[in-house]
Amino acid sequence: MKIRGFEIVTSWQARDVRVPVRKTAASAGYDFEAGEAMVIEPGQQAMVPTGIKAYMQPDEVLTIHIRSSMAVKHQLVLVNSVGVVDADYYDNADNEGHIYIALWNRGQEAFSIRKGDRIAQGIFSKYLTADEDQAGQGALRQGGFGSTGKG
């Protein structure tokens, strides 16, 4: 039985991407790598594909955080500060749950990302719900990235 983890998106299986791993025994985050090379110009943002999807329990979330070195040394930040990957994003109909890292270059120079560069880290967590929460009784996710904001 699968509890939580990562898989390669079907259409990316032949592209030599690696599932995220923790680098030390006490690391909380799993390092995400860029699935392809790209350049982010100063003041611009980019959606960096990883070729990865994540599965987890219904009461868990995967949060995405910028790697400290990317922020401090290269003035890159996540567009949305912290990414949130819900459990029902996995295998959705739109994009199979493909995780993209939304980066913004706040620096004065273009930044080149090489395929395989570690660009972000993901942390699995349990979350709590409020009394009277009705979300579990509603419709299932129908789309991919940003779909819970539709409608």
N, C-alpha and C positions, 0 to 999 in steps of 0.2 A: 504494500500500500504506500503510495506516494504521500508525503506529508508537506514538504516544502522544498523548493529547489529551482533549478534552471534547466532549460532545454534550448536547443538551437531551433529557430524558426524554420519550418520545412523548406521554404525557398532559399534559405541561406546555408543549408547543410553542406553544400559543396564549396563554400567560400572561405574555408579555413578560419572560422571564428571559434573562440574559446569561451566556455561558460565561465562566469565570474567565480573567483576563489578568494578566500581570505589569505593574507600573506603571513600572518603570525597567529599563534594560538590565542592571543588576547584581542585580536582585531574584531571589532563589531561589524565592519563593513566588508562586503564582497566587491572586489574591484571589477568595474565594467570597462571593457576595451572598445575603442572605436572600430566599427565594422568595415569602414572604408576611410580613405584619406580625403581630407578636404581642407580648405583655407577659409578662415573666418576673418573678414576685414574689420578694421577698427569701427566700433559703433554698430556692428551688424550682429545678427543672431543666426544660428543654424541648428537644424535638427539632425543630430548625428546618430545614424542607425547603429545598433549593436548586433543585430541578428539574433537576439536573445529574447526569450519569454520566461516568465516566472510563474510557478504554481505554489499555492499556499492554502491554508485552511480558511473557511469563510469569515472567521473573526480575526484575520491577520491582514497586515498591509506591508508592502515593501516601499520604504521611503528611499528616494534617490538624493544623494548629496554630492556636491562638488568635492573633488580631492583637494586637500589643503594646498598642495603645491601648485595646482592649476590656478587657484584663486590668488595666492600670495605672489607667486613668481611671474604669472602670465596675465593677471587681471581678467580672468575668465570667471563668470558666475553662471549659475543656472538661471534661466529666464524667469522661472516661477519660484525661485529661492529653494524650495524643496519639492521634488517630484513625488507624487503619490500614485502607486500602482495598486489598484484594488484586486482582490482575489478573483472577481468575475471578469477582469480584463484578459485573463488567460484564455487562449483559444477562441476569442470573440470572432464574429463573422467577418468583420472589416479587415483585420490585419493579423489575426492569429495571436494577438497579444504582444506583438513586436515592440520592444522597449526602445524608445529614442531618447537621447539625452539632449535637452534644449539648452544650448550654450549661447551666451552673449559675451562678446569681446568688448570690454570696457577700456582696453588699452589704446595706445597710440599707434601700434603697429599691427600688421596682419599676423595672425597666428596659424601656423600649419599643424594640422593633426595628421599623424601617420596612422595607417591601419595598424591596429594592435596597441596603440597608445592607451594607457590607463587614464580615463577621463572623469570617472565618477565612481561612487561607491553606493551600494544598496544595503539597507539594514531592514531585516524582517522584525516586525513587532506585533504583539496582540493589541487590540483596541477595545474600548468599552463602549457601550451604547446607553442612551438615556432611557429612563422609564418611559413607557408609552411609545417607544420607537416602533414605527410601522414599516420601515424600509424592507424588512425581510418578507413582507407580505405582498410586495409590489411586483412589477414586471421584471423580467430578467434583462440584463444589459443586451442591447441590440447592436451596438456599434463599438468602434475602437477608440482611438485617442480623442479625449474630450467629449465622449458621447453622453456622460452623465449630466452635462450642462445643456443638452438639447431639450427642446420642448417647452 
